[in-house]
Amino acid sequence: MRKLLLLLVLAAIAGGAVFSWPRLEGEAPTITAPARVALGTGGARVEVEWADAQTGLRSVEAFLEVDTDARPLLTRSLHARAWPGALLAGAADRQTNERVEIALDPKTLAVPDGPATLVLRASDWAWSDFFAGNQAELRVPVVVDTAPPRIASDTGLTYATRGGSAVAVYRVSADTVRHGVRVGDAFFAGTTLADDREACIYALPIDVEPGTVPVVVATDEAGNEATVRLAVRVKDVSFPTVPISLSQRFLDNVAAEFGDGGDAVATFRRVNEELRVTSEQTIRGAVGAPTPRRFRGAFEQMANSKVTSDFAELRHYTVDGQRVSQARHYGFDLASTAHAPITASNDGVVVFAGPNGIYGNLVMLDHGLGVTSLYGHLSSIDVAVGDDVLKGRELGRSGATGLAGGDHLHFAILVGATYVDPREWWDAKWVREHVDALIAPDALASTGP
């Protein structure tokens, strides 16, 4: 009997040890949050995660500490059942993590500008510290700044054309982390000049709403934004609508290159509408942040070329008199002899060289300050990404690759990610008066934020 009793006692002790041992762990919960928070007038949303893989989370807490005052943000008990609750819970009943997005609004919290601290705490269900559990605390520095940056425009009245380009020169305060010009929904990043002024080449998109006023924008680390309206008179222009009848031979060629054995008209429609989208995405993906200026003077048009289609014309494609598709043509088609040499229109660096959907073999050059030139439908390419090229350097030969009806060059210029009329950039007088007069080549320092 004594042996049986002893065995029962030993079994109880062993069972208690097995049950209790995991709850005697001394590992504190973990807290994951940003290393620093900048809080502006628009507030901020801070993602926080508390975790405890051992006994599970017991409580989480967040508050904003300003001097000696604490503004409560979150207090949450997890598995807070009647005692002993999660003290005895099995692994399946424990909550091992809690993720919360905490809203910080300086106005609602009545927080003045200056330093503050986001304090995050957690406890778990371990039996340490007289059953209070392991404790963790994370203190995140917060900078409260509700004052927007300052902008001073140095740009006078500017005359521009819808579909064209323009330049703004301005100054921003030292707390600015991002600046440029916004036109409608389009943003164009600025550049820092050697005299500590900022400059931005921006576009007037062809679809800009009448009355849209370009504004200089400056943003600080806390997300505060300042804007200054630019004095710009935009000349409105119309863009032609051009009907293009598709021959059966052309449709057969498209079907042979892009088709899957289906209807030739359906193949053309898919290529013109769906593949065009992915081709444009590739182009915009190759356009990066503004780099230091490389171009000098006017850009050069393809030598001895004839213009066969204009910038921004709306093409209506027809078969047997019925419209089957349409597309906007964001460039110039230039034709010369077959396999004519295609040269760099200005100094730049190659940022794309290879096949790209409807554009066939394509080369793109970054000329700095957000200006990019594009050369499509080439039969061959003689440069590679990263090559520095000077104006007049041969890039390849003209051709009919991609969605092309014959041997020609598709030439385009982008400012940022927006196509603009190349004729301005071909015009030496326009470049001299609208670009160099405001951004002299020797005034450049580095690209801005």
C-alpha positions as CSV (number, residue, x, y, z in Angstrom):
1,M,0.0,0.0,0.0
2,R,2.8,2.3,0.9
3,K,4.6,1.6,-2.4
4,L,1.4,2.3,-4.3
5,L,1.0,5.6,-2.4
6,L,4.6,6.5,-3.1
7,L,4.2,5.7,-6.7
8,L,1.1,7.9,-6.9
9,V,2.9,10.8,-5.2
10,L,5.9,10.4,-7.5
11,A,3.5,10.3,-10.5
12,A,1.8,13.5,-9.3
13,I,5.1,15.2,-8.8
14,A,6.3,14.2,-12.2
15,G,3.0,15.2,-13.9
16,G,3.2,18.6,-12.1
17,A,6.7,19.1,-13.2
18,V,5.8,18.3,-16.8
19,F,2.9,20.7,-16.6
20,S,4.7,23.4,-14.8
21,W,8.1,23.4,-16.5
22,P,7.0,25.2,-19.7
23,R,5.3,27.9,-17.6
24,L,8.5,28.6,-15.7
25,E,10.2,29.9,-18.9
26,G,11.9,33.2,-18.7
27,E,11.8,34.5,-22.3
28,A,10.1,37.9,-22.6
29,P,7.6,38.7,-25.4
30,T,8.9,40.4,-28.5
31,I,7.7,43.7,-29.8
32,T,8.1,44.8,-33.4
33,A,7.6,48.4,-34.5
34,P,9.3,51.1,-36.6
35,A,12.6,52.4,-35.3
36,R,11.3,56.0,-35.5
37,V,8.1,57.8,-36.2
38,A,7.7,61.2,-37.8
39,L,4.2,62.7,-37.0
40,G,2.8,65.5,-39.1
41,T,-0.6,67.2,-39.5
42,G,-1.9,64.2,-41.3
43,G,-1.1,61.9,-38.5
44,A,0.4,58.5,-38.9
45,R,-0.6,54.8,-38.7
46,V,2.0,52.7,-36.9
47,E,1.9,48.9,-37.3
48,V,2.9,47.1,-34.1
49,E,3.2,43.4,-33.5
50,W,3.5,41.7,-30.1
51,A,4.5,38.0,-30.0
52,D,5.2,35.3,-27.5
53,A,5.8,31.8,-28.8
54,Q,6.1,30.1,-25.4
55,T,3.2,30.7,-23.0
56,G,1.4,33.2,-25.2
57,L,0.5,36.8,-24.7
58,R,-1.3,37.9,-21.6
59,S,-1.6,41.7,-22.2
60,V,-0.5,44.4,-24.6
61,E,-0.4,48.1,-24.0
62,A,0.6,51.3,-26.0
63,F,0.7,54.9,-24.9
64,L,2.3,58.1,-26.1
65,E,4.7,59.7,-23.6
66,V,5.1,63.5,-23.8
67,D,7.4,64.8,-21.1
68,T,5.9,63.1,-18.0
69,D,2.4,62.8,-19.4
70,A,1.1,59.6,-21.0
71,R,-1.7,59.6,-23.6
72,P,-3.2,56.0,-23.6
73,L,-3.6,54.5,-27.0
74,L,-4.3,50.8,-26.4
75,T,-4.8,48.4,-23.5
76,R,-5.8,44.9,-24.3
77,S,-6.0,41.7,-22.2
78,L,-5.7,38.4,-24.0
79,H,-7.4,35.2,-22.7
80,A,-8.5,37.1,-19.6
81,R,-10.9,34.5,-18.3
82,A,-11.7,33.6,-14.7
83,W,-8.7,32.7,-12.7
84,P,-6.5,30.8,-13.4
85,G,-7.5,31.4,-17.1
86,A,-4.6,31.1,-19.5
87,L,-2.3,30.2,-16.7
88,L,-3.5,26.7,-17.3
89,A,-4.4,27.0,-21.0
90,G,-3.0,24.5,-23.4
91,A,-0.9,25.4,-26.4
92,A,-4.0,25.5,-28.7
93,D,-5.7,28.1,-26.5
94,R,-2.8,30.5,-26.3
95,Q,-2.6,33.6,-28.4
96,T,1.0,33.9,-29.6
97,N,0.8,37.2,-31.5
98,E,-1.2,40.4,-31.7
99,R,-0.9,42.8,-34.6
100,V,-2.4,46.3,-34.4
101,E,-2.3,49.4,-36.5
102,I,-2.2,52.3,-34.1
103,A,-3.5,55.7,-35.3
104,L,-1.5,58.7,-34.1
105,D,-3.2,62.1,-34.6
106,P,-1.4,65.0,-33.0
107,K,-4.5,67.1,-32.9
108,T,-6.7,64.5,-31.3
109,L,-3.9,63.6,-28.8
110,A,-3.2,67.3,-28.1
111,V,0.5,66.7,-28.7
112,P,2.7,69.8,-29.2
113,D,5.5,69.9,-31.7
114,G,8.7,68.4,-30.4
115,P,9.9,65.0,-29.2
116,A,7.7,62.3,-27.8
117,T,8.0,58.5,-27.2
118,L,5.7,55.7,-28.2
119,V,5.8,53.2,-25.4
120,L,4.8,49.6,-26.1
121,R,4.5,46.9,-23.4
122,A,3.6,43.3,-23.2
123,S,3.4,40.4,-20.7
124,D,3.0,36.7,-21.1
125,W,1.4,33.8,-19.2
126,A,4.6,32.5,-17.7
127,W,4.6,31.8,-13.9
128,S,7.6,34.0,-13.3
129,D,7.5,37.1,-11.1
130,F,4.8,35.6,-8.8
131,F,2.6,34.7,-11.8
132,A,2.8,38.2,-13.3
133,G,4.6,36.8,-16.3
134,N,7.6,38.0,-18.3
135,Q,7.5,41.6,-19.2
136,A,8.7,43.5,-22.3
137,E,8.9,47.2,-23.2
138,L,9.9,49.0,-26.4
139,R,10.3,52.7,-26.6
140,V,10.0,54.3,-30.1
141,P,11.3,57.9,-30.6
142,V,8.6,60.1,-32.1
143,V,9.1,63.5,-33.7
144,V,6.0,65.7,-33.8
145,D,6.3,68.3,-36.6
146,T,3.1,70.0,-37.9
147,A,4.8,72.9,-39.7
148,P,5.0,72.4,-43.5
149,P,8.2,73.1,-45.5
150,R,8.6,76.5,-47.0
151,I,8.7,77.2,-50.8
152,A,9.8,80.4,-52.7
153,S,9.2,80.3,-56.4
154,D,11.9,82.0,-58.6
155,T,9.9,81.3,-61.8
156,G,8.1,84.1,-63.6
157,L,5.2,83.8,-66.1
158,T,5.7,80.7,-68.2
159,Y,4.2,80.0,-71.6
160,A,3.6,76.3,-72.3
161,T,1.6,74.1,-74.6
162,R,-0.7,71.2,-73.8
163,G,1.4,68.2,-74.6
164,G,4.6,70.1,-74.1
165,S,7.2,70.7,-71.4
166,A,8.1,73.5,-69.0
167,V,10.6,74.3,-66.3
168,A,10.2,75.6,-62.8
169,V,12.9,77.1,-60.5
170,Y,12.3,77.5,-56.8
171,R,13.8,77.3,-53.3
172,V,12.7,75.0,-50.4
173,S,13.5,74.9,-46.7
174,A,16.1,72.4,-45.4
175,D,13.5,70.1,-43.8
176,T,12.2,69.1,-47.3
177,V,12.8,65.5,-48.2
178,R,10.8,65.5,-51.6
179,H,10.0,68.2,-54.0
180,G,8.9,68.8,-57.6
181,V,6.0,69.9,-59.6
182,R,2.5,68.4,-59.7
183,V,0.2,68.8,-62.7
184,G,-3.1,67.3,-62.0
185,D,-2.4,63.7,-60.8
186,A,1.1,63.7,-62.3
187,F,4.2,64.4,-60.2
188,F,7.6,65.4,-61.6
189,A,10.6,65.2,-59.2
190,G,12.9,68.2,-58.9
191,T,16.7,68.6,-59.0
192,T,19.1,70.6,-56.9
193,L,21.2,73.3,-58.6
194,A,24.7,74.4,-57.6
195,D,23.4,77.7,-56.1
196,D,21.1,75.7,-53.8
197,R,18.0,76.4,-55.8
198,E,15.8,73.6,-57.1
199,A,14.7,73.0,-60.6
200,C,12.1,70.8,-62.2
201,I,11.3,69.9,-65.8
202,Y,7.7,69.0,-66.0
203,A,5.1,68.1,-68.6
204,L,1.7,69.4,-69.5
205,P,0.0,66.0,-70.3
206,I,-2.2,66.0,-73.3
207,D,-5.2,65.0,-71.2
208,V,-4.7,67.7,-68.5
209,E,-8.0,69.2,-67.5
210,P,-8.5,72.9,-68.7
211,G,-7.7,75.3,-65.9
212,T,-5.3,72.9,-64.1
213,V,-2.6,75.0,-62.5
214,P,0.9,73.4,-62.0
215,V,2.1,73.7,-58.4
216,V,5.5,73.3,-56.8
217,V,5.2,70.7,-54.0
218,A,7.5,70.2,-51.0
219,T,7.1,67.4,-48.4
220,D,9.0,66.9,-45.2
221,E,9.8,63.7,-43.2
222,A,6.5,64.0,-41.3
223,G,4.5,64.1,-44.5
224,N,3.5,67.8,-44.2
225,E,3.1,69.2,-47.7
226,A,3.4,72.8,-48.9
227,T,2.4,74.0,-52.4
228,V,2.9,77.1,-54.4
229,R,1.0,77.8,-57.6
230,L,3.0,78.5,-60.7
231,A,2.1,81.3,-63.2
232,V,1.6,79.3,-66.3
233,R,-0.3,80.1,-69.5
234,V,-1.1,76.9,-71.3
235,K,-1.8,77.1,-75.0
236,D,-4.5,74.6,-75.9
237,V,-4.0,72.6,-79.0
238,S,-6.0,69.8,-80.7
239,F,-4.6,66.5,-81.7
240,P,-5.7,64.9,-85.0
241,T,-7.8,61.8,-85.4
242,V,-6.4,59.6,-88.1
243,P,-8.2,56.7,-89.7
244,I,-5.9,53.8,-90.7
245,S,-7.2,51.0,-92.9
246,L,-5.6,47.7,-92.1
247,S,-4.7,45.5,-95.1
248,Q,-5.1,41.7,-95.0
249,R,-1.3,41.4,-95.5
250,F,-0.6,43.5,-92.5
251,L,-3.1,41.6,-90.4
252,D,-1.5,38.3,-91.5
253,N,1.9,39.6,-90.6
254,V,0.7,40.6,-87.1
255,A,-1.0,37.2,-86.7
256,A,2.2,35.4,-87.7
257,E,4.3,37.3,-85.2
258,F,1.9,37.6,-82.3
259,G,-0.9,35.2,-83.0
260,D,-2.0,31.9,-81.5
261,G,-3.7,30.6,-84.6
262,G,-6.9,32.5,-84.0
263,D,-8.7,35.2,-85.9
264,A,-6.2,37.8,-87.3
265,V,-8.4,40.8,-86.4
266,A,-8.9,39.5,-82.9
267,T,-5.1,39.1,-82.7
268,F,-4.5,42.6,-83.8
269,R,-7.0,44.0,-81.3
270,R,-5.3,42.0,-78.5
271,V,-1.9,43.2,-79.5
272,N,-2.9,46.8,-80.0
273,E,-4.8,47.1,-76.7
274,E,-3.5,44.5,-74.3
275,L,0.1,44.1,-75.3
276,R,0.4,47.9,-75.7
277,V,-0.4,48.2,-72.0
278,T,2.4,45.8,-70.9
279,S,4.8,47.5,-73.4
280,E,4.1,50.9,-71.8
281,Q,4.6,49.4,-68.3
282,T,8.0,48.2,-69.4
283,I,8.9,51.7,-70.7
284,R,7.8,53.4,-67.5
285,G,9.7,50.8,-65.5
286,A,12.9,51.8,-67.2
287,V,12.3,55.5,-66.4
288,G,14.0,56.1,-63.0
289,A,14.4,59.1,-60.7
290,P,16.0,62.2,-62.2
291,T,19.7,62.0,-62.8
292,P,22.3,64.8,-63.4
293,R,21.9,66.6,-66.7
294,R,23.6,65.0,-69.7
295,F,21.9,66.6,-72.7
296,R,23.5,69.7,-74.3
297,G,21.5,72.0,-76.5
298,A,18.7,70.8,-78.8
299,F,18.0,67.2,-79.6
300,E,18.6,65.9,-83.1
301,Q,15.9,64.5,-85.4
302,M,16.8,61.4,-87.4
303,A,19.0,62.4,-90.3
304,N,17.3,62.8,-93.7
305,S,14.0,61.6,-92.3
306,K,10.4,62.3,-93.3
307,V,7.6,62.6,-90.7
308,T,5.0,59.9,-91.5
309,S,2.8,60.4,-88.4
310,D,2.5,63.1,-85.7
311,F,2.6,63.3,-81.9
312,A,-0.5,62.3,-80.0
313,E,-2.7,61.6,-83.0
314,L,-5.6,59.3,-82.2
315,R,-5.6,56.4,-84.6
316,H,-8.8,54.6,-85.5
317,Y,-8.0,51.3,-87.1
318,T,-10.5,49.9,-89.6
319,V,-11.1,46.7,-91.5
320,D,-13.4,46.9,-94.5
321,G,-14.6,50.3,-93.2
322,Q,-15.4,49.1,-89.7
323,R,-13.5,50.4,-86.7
324,V,-11.8,47.4,-84.9
325,S,-9.6,49.2,-82.4
326,Q,-7.9,52.5,-81.6
327,A,-4.8,53.9,-79.9
328,R,-3.1,57.2,-79.1
329,H,0.3,57.5,-80.9
330,Y,2.7,59.1,-78.4
331,G,5.6,60.0,-80.7
332,F,6.8,60.7,-84.2
333,D,7.2,58.1,-87.0
334,L,10.3,59.0,-89.0
335,A,11.2,57.2,-92.2
336,S,14.3,57.3,-94.4
337,T,15.9,54.4,-96.3
338,A,15.6,50.8,-95.2
339,H,17.9,49.9,-92.3
340,A,19.0,53.5,-91.9
341,P,21.4,54.4,-89.1
342,I,19.6,55.5,-85.9
343,T,21.7,57.8,-83.8
344,A,21.5,59.2,-80.3
345,S,19.5,62.5,-80.3
346,N,21.6,63.8,-77.4
347,D,24.1,62.8,-74.8
348,G,22.7,60.1,-72.5
349,V,23.0,56.7,-70.9
350,V,21.3,53.6,-72.2
351,V,18.6,52.5,-69.7
352,F,16.8,49.9,-72.0
353,A,18.0,47.9,-75.0
354,G,16.0,44.9,-76.2
355,P,12.7,43.7,-77.5
356,N,9.5,45.3,-76.0
357,G,6.2,44.1,-77.4
358,I,4.6,46.5,-79.9
359,Y,7.7,48.6,-80.1
360,G,9.9,45.7,-81.3
361,N,13.6,46.2,-80.7
362,L,13.7,49.3,-78.5
363,V,16.4,51.6,-77.1
364,M,15.9,54.2,-74.4
365,L,18.3,56.9,-73.3
366,D,18.3,58.8,-70.0
367,H,19.4,62.4,-70.7
368,G,19.2,63.6,-67.1
369,L,16.7,65.9,-65.3
370,G,13.9,63.4,-66.0
371,V,14.2,63.6,-69.8
372,T,14.2,60.2,-71.7
373,S,14.3,59.5,-75.5
374,L,12.9,56.4,-77.1
375,Y,13.8,54.6,-80.4
376,G,11.4,51.8,-81.5
377,H,11.0,49.2,-84.3
378,L,14.8,48.8,-84.8
379,S,16.1,45.9,-86.9
380,S,19.3,45.8,-84.9
381,I,20.7,47.2,-81.6
382,D,24.3,48.2,-81.2
383,V,24.3,49.4,-77.6
384,A,23.7,47.9,-74.2
385,V,22.2,49.0,-70.9
386,G,24.7,51.2,-69.0
387,D,26.5,52.5,-72.1
388,D,27.3,56.2,-72.1
389,V,26.6,57.7,-75.5
390,L,27.2,61.0,-77.1
391,K,24.9,62.8,-79.5
392,G,25.3,61.2,-82.9
393,R,26.4,57.8,-81.6
394,E,24.8,55.0,-83.6
395,L,22.3,53.0,-81.5
396,G,21.2,50.6,-84.2
397,R,19.4,50.4,-87.5
398,S,15.8,51.2,-88.4
399,G,13.4,48.3,-89.1
400,A,9.8,47.0,-88.8
401,T,9.9,45.0,-85.6
402,G,7.0,44.9,-83.3
403,L,3.6,46.4,-84.4
404,A,5.0,48.2,-87.5
405,G,3.7,48.4,-91.0
406,G,7.0,49.2,-92.6
407,D,10.6,50.2,-92.0
408,H,10.7,53.4,-89.9
409,L,11.8,54.8,-86.5
410,H,9.3,55.5,-83.7
411,F,10.8,58.3,-81.8
412,A,9.4,59.7,-78.5
413,I,10.5,61.8,-75.6
414,L,9.2,61.4,-72.0
415,V,9.5,63.9,-69.1
416,G,9.2,61.7,-66.1
417,A,6.7,59.0,-67.1
418,T,4.8,61.4,-69.4
419,Y,5.1,61.6,-73.2
420,V,5.7,65.1,-74.5
421,D,5.9,66.7,-78.0
422,P,9.5,66.1,-79.3
423,R,9.3,69.2,-81.6
424,E,10.0,71.4,-78.6
425,W,13.2,69.5,-77.8
426,W,14.3,69.5,-81.5
427,D,14.0,73.3,-81.5
428,A,17.3,74.9,-80.5
429,K,15.6,78.3,-79.8
430,W,13.0,76.6,-77.5
431,V,15.7,74.7,-75.5
432,R,17.8,77.8,-75.2
433,E,14.9,80.1,-74.0
434,H,12.8,77.6,-72.0
435,V,15.5,75.3,-70.5
436,D,19.0,76.7,-70.6
437,A,17.8,80.2,-69.6
438,L,16.5,78.8,-66.3
439,I,18.8,75.8,-65.9
440,A,22.3,76.7,-67.2
441,P,24.4,73.5,-67.7
442,D,27.1,74.8,-65.3
443,A,24.5,75.5,-62.6
444,L,23.8,71.9,-62.0
445,A,24.9,70.1,-58.8
446,S,23.0,66.9,-58.0
447,T,19.6,65.4,-58.2
448,G,17.1,66.2,-55.5
449,P,15.0,64.0,-53.3
